[in-house]
């Protein structure tokens, strides 16, 4: 065996440690925060307001521009049949936070807040107990402004009620709310400690309209030229005959029709509204791109989970409606993209067709963080879909809209991938709807009351009662 002089070893290790020191110095100069390998993953949960399932390039929309959302879908999991159990922001957000149906968490309006005990069981507080560094940016959406849990977060930029899109900076210059929220997200990432995992919940106002403003869709003026040369195809089933087919009690002073008049009642309004809606979503997409770029710069990208979901859908004139609130696909079906850089390559870009719900977000995030799912949560761990067959997962879910409003009739029902049943509740007169989604995916032929569907409607009534009893 040949002899290696001692000074050769000294020179080798001197160069090695010098190189490592230089590398660490470069990381520090770049502002990187290397993640502790033993830590649970960081979490960024992005919630859009009123983004329907097909307002996403990855879901087949050929007009909208969502390159960063689409990239997350290509590199992660795309849930093609994601739904909310109640299509109104206050209740849906409460279901997302708590993992519960509305009948259990009891939040059916814009005034009711979580009780202290119920809030402690929601996913942010469960993650805080597990050592997560918490951030919240944007529209909180649950309860009154004075009840918002600002003190429970390490970084809080929550907004009560419906915030205004048009903001001013310290110099009095216009700045769009979505842009401001994006800057706050980057600020959170830059000051998050390296020795703790973080959870940042971002609750956009976009693409929700600006209520009471005649312009409605107040997008960032920087995106004015987007879609200017595009002609948006007319709304599916958007002609008057479909509106006229509704029962008289539904058509009488209906809030969804009132908002349709404001947004979609002429071809000019329709084009302007849909383009404004798409521009608002594009603004969110820009923020997502900036977040991913900053994660990479900080060395956090390989250890940070990113989830994107809508809090409910949105009618773009279908059936002569605007808003949400009803059991139809446009109202309850939402985008859901789950990007996890830890997933093996063979599972990247996977499309999952089973039913995913807003109540699944909280239990899945806790499972990702290595925590037990509280028994009061009613959702399921979405990761189990990677190993489960269709028959081992939920086949339907409870739809409920119990919000009190004089121009929005209350309703409840059962939704599966193959059929849909709804009934309206007092003070509305007894009225049912039943759709066979295999032959009528547009939900245009109500089979309730027809002899050939009588047995199926009766089965749906019984199933609804079973689900109500199960999830109260």
PLY file of the C-alpha trace (Angstrom):
ply
format ascii 1.0
element vertex 472
property float x
property float y
property float z
element edge 471
property int vertex1
property int vertex2
end_header
0.00 0.00 0.00
1.44 3.36 -1.03
2.11 6.00 1.55
0.27 9.41 1.34
2.08 12.24 3.11
0.24 13.86 6.03
0.35 17.34 4.48
-1.67 16.01 1.49
-4.58 15.15 3.83
-4.31 18.56 5.48
-4.43 20.32 2.11
-7.45 18.23 1.02
-9.55 18.93 4.16
-8.54 22.58 4.16
-9.89 22.97 0.63
-13.00 20.93 1.47
-13.97 23.03 4.52
-13.09 26.20 2.66
-15.46 25.20 -0.13
-18.29 24.36 2.28
-17.82 27.65 4.07
-17.99 29.47 0.76
-21.16 27.62 -0.18
-22.81 28.48 3.13
-21.78 32.09 2.67
-23.38 32.16 -0.78
-26.57 30.67 0.65
-26.67 33.34 3.34
-26.04 36.11 0.83
-28.87 34.78 -1.33
-31.19 34.94 1.66
-31.76 31.18 1.69
-33.23 29.41 4.68
-32.30 25.73 4.38
-35.17 23.59 5.72
-34.55 21.12 8.50
-34.89 17.72 6.83
-36.58 16.26 9.90
-39.31 18.91 10.00
-42.84 18.34 8.69
-43.42 20.12 5.39
-44.33 23.77 5.11
-47.89 24.42 3.95
-49.32 27.18 1.75
-53.09 27.01 1.34
-54.44 29.30 -1.38
-58.19 29.94 -1.43
-59.83 31.84 -4.27
-63.28 33.40 -3.91
-65.91 32.33 -6.47
-63.53 30.47 -8.82
-65.48 27.72 -10.54
-63.93 24.42 -11.56
-63.48 25.22 -15.24
-61.91 28.66 -14.73
-58.52 27.00 -15.03
-56.45 26.04 -18.04
-55.66 22.65 -16.55
-59.39 21.86 -16.46
-59.73 22.44 -20.18
-60.56 26.14 -20.42
-58.97 27.23 -23.72
-59.29 30.98 -23.12
-58.32 31.77 -19.54
-54.62 32.23 -18.78
-53.48 30.41 -15.61
-49.94 29.20 -16.38
-48.79 28.93 -12.76
-51.94 27.14 -11.58
-51.57 24.79 -14.52
-47.92 24.14 -13.63
-48.95 23.15 -10.11
-51.47 20.73 -11.63
-48.86 19.24 -13.99
-46.40 18.78 -11.16
-48.89 17.71 -8.51
-52.39 16.25 -8.18
-55.44 17.61 -10.00
-58.79 16.73 -8.44
-61.22 16.86 -11.33
-64.37 16.42 -9.23
-63.86 18.75 -6.28
-66.93 20.26 -4.63
-68.01 22.43 -1.74
-70.76 21.19 0.54
-72.31 24.66 0.84
-71.81 27.26 -1.94
-71.51 30.50 0.00
-68.24 31.92 1.27
-68.90 32.20 5.03
-70.12 28.62 5.38
-67.67 27.07 2.94
-64.71 28.77 4.64
-65.93 27.52 8.00
-66.10 24.01 6.53
-62.57 24.33 5.15
-61.16 25.49 8.48
-63.06 22.96 10.59
-63.34 19.94 8.29
-67.06 19.84 9.06
-70.39 20.06 7.30
-72.41 23.18 8.08
-74.90 21.24 10.17
-72.10 20.49 12.62
-70.15 23.77 12.71
-73.38 25.79 12.63
-72.11 28.78 10.63
-74.84 29.70 8.14
-74.41 33.47 7.99
-71.87 36.29 8.01
-72.27 37.12 11.72
-71.66 33.80 13.43
-68.09 33.07 14.55
-66.49 29.88 15.80
-66.80 29.31 19.52
-63.42 29.31 21.29
-63.51 25.53 21.59
-64.51 25.03 17.95
-61.76 27.38 16.75
-59.13 25.43 18.69
-60.13 22.34 16.73
-59.67 24.04 13.33
-56.62 23.24 11.24
-54.61 26.45 11.93
-54.81 26.00 15.70
-54.12 22.28 15.46
-50.99 23.07 13.44
-49.99 25.76 15.93
-50.16 23.19 18.72
-47.89 21.00 16.59
-45.27 23.77 16.47
-46.13 25.41 13.14
-45.44 29.08 12.52
-48.77 30.53 11.38
-49.59 33.21 8.83
-52.87 34.49 7.42
-53.32 36.88 4.50
-56.58 38.20 3.05
-60.32 37.84 3.58
-61.03 35.78 6.69
-64.69 35.42 5.80
-66.05 33.83 8.99
-67.86 35.86 11.63
-67.65 39.50 12.57
-64.52 41.59 12.20
-64.12 42.04 15.94
-64.02 38.24 16.35
-61.17 37.57 13.93
-58.39 35.50 15.58
-55.48 37.87 14.84
-53.69 37.11 18.10
-53.50 33.41 17.28
-51.26 33.98 14.25
-47.58 34.86 14.14
-48.17 36.88 10.97
-51.63 38.40 10.49
-52.88 40.37 7.50
-56.49 39.24 7.76
-59.29 41.45 6.46
-62.87 41.53 7.80
-65.96 41.49 5.61
-65.66 42.15 1.88
-62.47 44.16 1.31
-62.09 46.73 -1.44
-59.99 45.92 -4.49
-58.87 49.51 -5.00
-56.20 50.33 -2.45
-53.64 53.13 -2.11
-50.01 52.88 -1.09
-48.22 55.31 1.22
-47.68 57.70 -1.70
-51.37 57.64 -2.55
-50.88 55.57 -5.70
-53.43 52.96 -6.75
-52.54 49.36 -5.98
-54.80 46.35 -6.48
-55.64 44.24 -3.43
-54.45 41.02 -5.07
-51.05 42.62 -5.71
-50.83 43.79 -2.07
-51.68 40.31 -0.82
-48.95 38.88 -3.02
-46.41 41.22 -1.45
-47.58 40.17 2.01
-47.09 36.51 1.10
-43.48 37.18 0.13
-42.93 39.15 3.33
-44.18 36.19 5.36
-41.84 33.80 3.57
-38.84 36.08 4.07
-39.31 36.33 7.83
-40.48 32.77 8.58
-38.04 31.07 10.98
-35.87 28.30 9.57
-36.19 26.06 12.61
-39.99 25.66 12.44
-42.37 24.52 9.72
-44.88 27.13 8.64
-48.47 27.23 7.46
-49.55 30.25 5.43
-53.27 30.51 4.63
-53.98 32.96 1.82
-57.60 33.92 1.26
-58.04 35.96 -1.90
-61.01 38.18 -2.62
-60.50 37.52 -6.34
-62.37 36.73 -8.49
-65.36 37.86 -6.36
-67.10 40.96 -7.66
-66.95 44.28 -5.81
-70.42 44.36 -4.31
-72.40 47.58 -4.72
-69.96 48.87 -7.35
-71.57 49.05 -10.81
-68.27 47.95 -12.37
-68.47 44.66 -10.42
-65.26 42.95 -11.65
-62.50 45.34 -10.54
-59.39 43.71 -11.96
-55.86 45.13 -11.86
-55.56 47.74 -14.63
-52.22 46.18 -15.60
-54.18 43.31 -17.15
-56.60 45.43 -19.19
-55.25 44.16 -22.52
-55.76 40.49 -21.64
-58.61 38.95 -23.69
-59.38 42.23 -25.46
-59.31 40.50 -28.86
-61.14 37.40 -27.60
-64.83 36.69 -28.11
-66.13 34.68 -25.14
-68.59 31.94 -26.26
-72.15 32.42 -24.94
-73.13 30.86 -21.64
-74.33 27.29 -21.88
-78.11 27.18 -21.45
-78.04 30.92 -20.95
-81.10 31.89 -22.95
-84.40 32.99 -21.42
-86.14 29.66 -22.01
-84.01 28.02 -19.32
-84.76 30.76 -16.80
-88.47 30.53 -17.61
-88.42 26.80 -16.86
-87.86 27.45 -13.15
-90.94 27.31 -10.87
-92.73 30.55 -10.06
-91.61 30.70 -6.41
-87.98 30.48 -7.58
-88.34 33.20 -10.19
-90.11 35.62 -7.84
-87.59 38.26 -6.74
-84.60 35.93 -7.09
-81.19 37.31 -6.07
-79.35 35.25 -8.68
-81.52 36.73 -11.42
-81.09 40.25 -10.07
-77.32 39.86 -10.30
-77.65 38.32 -13.75
-79.32 41.54 -14.89
-76.32 43.51 -13.65
-73.66 41.29 -15.22
-74.92 39.23 -18.14
-78.21 40.60 -19.47
-76.70 42.03 -22.69
-73.95 40.67 -24.93
-71.78 43.64 -23.99
-72.22 43.07 -20.26
-71.55 39.37 -20.69
-68.28 39.90 -22.56
-67.07 42.53 -20.09
-68.03 40.47 -17.04
-66.45 37.18 -18.10
-63.27 38.93 -19.23
-63.13 40.83 -15.92
-63.61 37.56 -14.06
-60.77 35.94 -16.00
-58.49 38.94 -15.41
-59.06 38.72 -11.66
-58.06 35.05 -11.75
-54.99 35.91 -13.81
-53.95 38.33 -11.05
-54.04 35.46 -8.56
-52.02 33.33 -10.96
-49.30 36.00 -11.05
-49.12 35.92 -7.24
-48.73 32.13 -7.32
-45.83 32.46 -9.72
-44.14 34.99 -7.46
-44.63 32.76 -4.42
-43.01 29.80 -6.16
-40.11 31.94 -7.33
-39.51 33.19 -3.79
-39.72 29.69 -2.34
-36.98 28.62 -4.74
-34.84 31.64 -3.90
-35.14 30.89 -0.20
-34.39 27.20 -0.61
-37.87 26.20 0.60
-39.38 24.89 -2.62
-38.57 21.22 -2.07
-40.20 21.18 1.34
-43.33 23.29 0.84
-46.75 21.94 0.01
-49.01 24.25 -2.06
-52.79 23.72 -2.20
-55.16 25.74 -4.39
-58.94 25.62 -4.03
-62.03 27.74 -4.68
-64.47 28.47 -1.86
-67.47 27.92 -4.18
-68.36 28.10 -7.84
-69.91 30.93 -9.83
-72.60 31.22 -12.47
-71.50 33.00 -15.62
-75.04 33.33 -16.97
-75.91 29.63 -17.15
-79.66 29.06 -16.76
-80.05 32.83 -16.60
-78.30 32.98 -13.20
-75.44 34.79 -11.50
-73.88 34.24 -8.05
-73.90 30.73 -6.56
-76.08 29.23 -3.74
-77.69 26.34 -5.66
-76.91 22.69 -6.23
-75.91 23.01 -9.90
-72.36 22.24 -11.04
-71.53 25.88 -11.79
-72.24 26.69 -8.14
-70.69 23.83 -6.20
-67.82 22.48 -8.30
-64.42 24.11 -7.77
-60.76 23.76 -8.74
-58.54 21.76 -6.40
-54.82 21.41 -7.10
-52.52 19.73 -4.59
-48.79 20.19 -5.16
-46.48 18.19 -2.93
-42.80 18.20 -3.96
-42.23 15.07 -1.87
-44.49 12.92 -4.07
-42.69 10.31 -6.19
-42.37 11.18 -9.84
-44.87 8.55 -10.96
-47.63 10.31 -9.01
-46.88 13.79 -10.35
-49.44 15.12 -12.81
-52.01 12.59 -11.72
-55.69 13.36 -12.20
-57.97 12.08 -9.47
-61.61 11.69 -10.46
-63.16 10.68 -7.14
-65.21 13.23 -5.20
-63.07 15.59 -3.12
-64.72 18.09 -0.76
-63.86 21.30 1.02
-64.25 19.42 4.32
-61.29 17.23 3.29
-58.78 20.09 3.40
-58.35 20.32 7.19
-57.91 16.58 7.90
-55.53 16.16 4.97
-53.34 19.08 6.06
-53.14 17.67 9.57
-52.25 14.24 8.22
-49.50 15.79 6.09
-48.14 17.48 9.21
-47.99 14.14 11.01
-50.91 14.93 13.31
-53.92 12.88 14.27
-57.23 13.90 12.69
-59.64 15.12 15.41
-62.72 12.95 15.76
-65.05 15.90 15.18
-63.72 16.41 11.64
-65.99 14.86 9.01
-63.74 15.07 5.97
-61.28 12.46 4.78
-57.55 12.29 4.04
-57.16 12.99 0.33
-53.80 11.21 0.20
-55.57 7.93 0.81
-57.02 8.30 -2.70
-53.58 7.52 -4.05
-54.01 3.98 -2.73
-57.79 3.48 -2.74
-60.08 2.30 -5.47
-63.24 4.12 -6.44
-65.42 1.72 -4.42
-63.48 2.44 -1.20
-64.13 6.18 -1.33
-67.28 8.29 -0.85
-69.82 7.87 -3.60
-71.90 10.96 -2.80
-72.14 13.86 -0.37
-74.60 16.08 1.46
-75.40 19.43 -0.13
-76.85 22.04 2.24
-77.59 25.74 1.85
-79.37 26.98 4.95
-78.47 30.67 4.63
-81.38 32.97 5.52
-82.08 35.42 2.69
-85.42 36.65 1.35
-84.33 36.22 -2.28
-82.33 32.98 -1.98
-84.52 29.95 -1.18
-82.91 27.42 1.15
-82.22 23.95 -0.18
-80.54 20.64 0.58
-79.75 17.55 -1.40
-77.47 14.68 -2.40
-74.77 14.84 -5.07
-72.95 11.97 -6.75
-71.05 11.77 -10.01
-74.06 10.14 -11.64
-77.15 11.83 -10.26
-78.24 14.78 -8.22
-81.26 15.39 -5.98
-82.36 18.64 -4.33
-85.36 19.86 -2.39
-86.28 23.38 -1.36
-87.11 24.17 2.25
-89.81 26.34 3.87
-90.91 29.03 3.38
-90.54 27.85 -0.23
-93.31 25.47 -1.33
-92.43 21.78 -1.65
-90.33 21.37 -4.78
-87.81 18.76 -5.83
-85.21 18.39 -8.57
-83.60 15.18 -9.79
-81.04 14.95 -12.60
-79.46 11.95 -14.28
-75.95 13.29 -14.89
-75.00 10.44 -17.20
-77.60 11.40 -19.79
-78.03 15.05 -18.77
-74.71 16.50 -17.55
-76.01 20.04 -18.06
-78.82 19.44 -15.52
-81.48 20.66 -17.91
-84.21 18.00 -17.53
-85.75 17.76 -14.08
-86.97 14.16 -13.65
-88.64 14.71 -10.27
-92.35 14.01 -10.59
-91.95 11.84 -13.68
-93.15 8.22 -13.32
-90.00 6.70 -14.84
-87.83 8.30 -12.12
-90.15 7.78 -9.14
-88.15 4.94 -7.55
-84.83 6.74 -7.97
-86.22 9.94 -6.47
-87.53 8.02 -3.47
-84.12 6.39 -2.99
-82.52 9.84 -3.13
-84.92 11.16 -0.46
-83.95 8.29 1.83
-80.27 8.80 1.13
-80.59 12.49 1.99
-82.13 11.65 5.36
-79.35 9.16 6.03
-76.66 11.74 5.27
-78.35 14.41 7.40
-78.43 12.00 10.33
-74.83 10.94 9.72
-73.31 14.41 9.51
-75.22 16.45 12.08
0 1
1 2
2 3
3 4
4 5
5 6
6 7
7 8
8 9
9 10
10 11
11 12
12 13
13 14
14 15
15 16
16 17
17 18
18 19
19 20
20 21
21 22
22 23
23 24
24 25
25 26
26 27
27 28
28 29
29 30
30 31
31 32
32 33
33 34
34 35
35 36
36 37
37 38
38 39
39 40
40 41
41 42
42 43
43 44
44 45
45 46
46 47
47 48
48 49
49 50
50 51
51 52
52 53
53 54
54 55
55 56
56 57
57 58
58 59
59 60
60 61
61 62
62 63
63 64
64 65
65 66
66 67
67 68
68 69
69 70
70 71
71 72
72 73
73 74
74 75
75 76
76 77
77 78
78 79
79 80
80 81
81 82
82 83
83 84
84 85
85 86
86 87
87 88
88 89
89 90
90 91
91 92
92 93
93 94
94 95
95 96
96 97
97 98
98 99
99 100
100 101
101 102
102 103
103 104
104 105
105 106
106 107
107 108
108 109
109 110
110 111
111 112
112 113
113 114
114 115
115 116
116 117
117 118
118 119
119 120
120 121
121 122
122 123
123 124
124 125
125 126
126 127
127 128
128 129
129 130
130 131
131 132
132 133
133 134
134 135
135 136
136 137
137 138
138 139
139 140
140 141
141 142
142 143
143 144
144 145
145 146
146 147
147 148
148 149
149 150
150 151
151 152
152 153
153 154
154 155
155 156
156 157
157 158
158 159
159 160
160 161
161 162
162 163
163 164
164 165
165 166
166 167
167 168
168 169
169 170
170 171
171 172
172 173
173 174
174 175
175 176
176 177
177 178
178 179
179 180
180 181
181 182
182 183
183 184
184 185
185 186
186 187
187 188
188 189
189 190
190 191
191 192
192 193
193 194
194 195
195 196
196 197
197 198
198 199
199 200
200 201
201 202
202 203
203 204
204 205
205 206
206 207
207 208
208 209
209 210
210 211
211 212
212 213
213 214
214 215
215 216
216 217
217 218
218 219
219 220
220 221
221 222
222 223
223 224
224 225
225 226
226 227
227 228
228 229
229 230
230 231
231 232
232 233
233 234
234 235
235 236
236 237
237 238
238 239
239 240
240 241
241 242
242 243
243 244
244 245
245 246
246 247
247 248
248 249
249 250
250 251
251 252
252 253
253 254
254 255
255 256
256 257
257 258
258 259
259 260
260 261
261 262
262 263
263 264
264 265
265 266
266 267
267 268
268 269
269 270
270 271
271 272
272 273
273 274
274 275
275 276
276 277
277 278
278 279
279 280
280 281
281 282
282 283
283 284
284 285
285 286
286 287
287 288
288 289
289 290
290 291
291 292
292 293
293 294
294 295
295 296
296 297
297 298
298 299
299 300
300 301
301 302
302 303
303 304
304 305
305 306
306 307
307 308
308 309
309 310
310 311
311 312
312 313
313 314
314 315
315 316
316 317
317 318
318 319
319 320
320 321
321 322
322 323
323 324
324 325
325 326
326 327
327 328
328 329
329 330
330 331
331 332
332 333
333 334
334 335
335 336
336 337
337 338
338 339
339 340
340 341
341 342
342 343
343 344
344 345
345 346
346 347
347 348
348 349
349 350
350 351
351 352
352 353
353 354
354 355
355 356
356 357
357 358
358 359
359 360
360 361
361 362
362 363
363 364
364 365
365 366
366 367
367 368
368 369
369 370
370 371
371 372
372 373
373 374
374 375
375 376
376 377
377 378
378 379
379 380
380 381
381 382
382 383
383 384
384 385
385 386
386 387
387 388
388 389
389 390
390 391
391 392
392 393
393 394
394 395
395 396
396 397
397 398
398 399
399 400
400 401
401 402
402 403
403 404
404 405
405 406
406 407
407 408
408 409
409 410
410 411
411 412
412 413
413 414
414 415
415 416
416 417
417 418
418 419
419 420
420 421
421 422
422 423
423 424
424 425
425 426
426 427
427 428
428 429
429 430
430 431
431 432
432 433
433 434
434 435
435 436
436 437
437 438
438 439
439 440
440 441
441 442
442 443
443 444
444 445
445 446
446 447
447 448
448 449
449 450
450 451
451 452
452 453
453 454
454 455
455 456
456 457
457 458
458 459
459 460
460 461
461 462
462 463
463 464
464 465
465 466
466 467
467 468
468 469
469 470
470 471
